[in-house]
Amino acid sequence: MIMETFIVYPENKAQANAIKAILKALNVSFQKTTEHRTYDEDFVKKIKKMHVKKIKLLCFMFGCCVS
């Protein structure tokens, strides 16, 4: 069985309805969601900060210059 995921962004209700109708006509199962998953800002800042610290440590260990 071939499984693929398609993410589509209909621009209006008519497009959304047409996409749903086509999928139903083809007997394709689908899932509708309106949520946009984004990461928490504080989480992203922490990850970036950890990344910078790791780069600085590696550069220190291997004699690189970091400004």
N, C-alpha and C positions, 0 to 999 in steps of 0.2 A: 504494500500500500504506500503510495506517495503522499506525504503530508507536507504541505507548505503553508506558510502564514502570509496573508496579504493585509496590509494596513492601508486603508483608503480614507480620504478626507473629502467627503462630499461638501460642496460649498453651500448647499441649500437643501430644504426639505424634499424638493422634487427629485434631486439627485439621490438622496438617501433612500427614498421610496423606490426609485428605479433599481438601485443596487440590491435592495432587499428582495424585490420582485424577481430579479434575474437569479439570485442565489436560491430562492425558493423554487423557481422553475427548474433549475438544474439539480435540485435536491442536495444542495451543498449546505452543510451545517455551518452556522456562523454565530458569533457572539457580538452583541452591541454594547459598547461602553462609551460613556461621555466623559470619563475621568481622564485627566492628563496627569500622568505620573511624573512628578518632579521630586528631586531630593530636597530635604530640609536645608535651608541656607547655612545654618550652624554646622550641620554635618559636612557639607561641602567645604566650608572654611577649615574645619579640623583636618579633613583628608588632605587638603592642599598644604596646610601647615606641616603635617607629618611628612608629606612628600618632599618639601623643601628641606626639612631637617635631615631626612635620609640622604638626599643629594649632597648636602654639606658634609655629612659624616663620611660618605664615600669619597668625596673629593679630598677631605682631610687625610683619610686613610691612604689614598693613592697619590697624594701630592698634587692634586689639581688646584687651580686658582678659582675661587668663588667670590664674586663681589656681593 
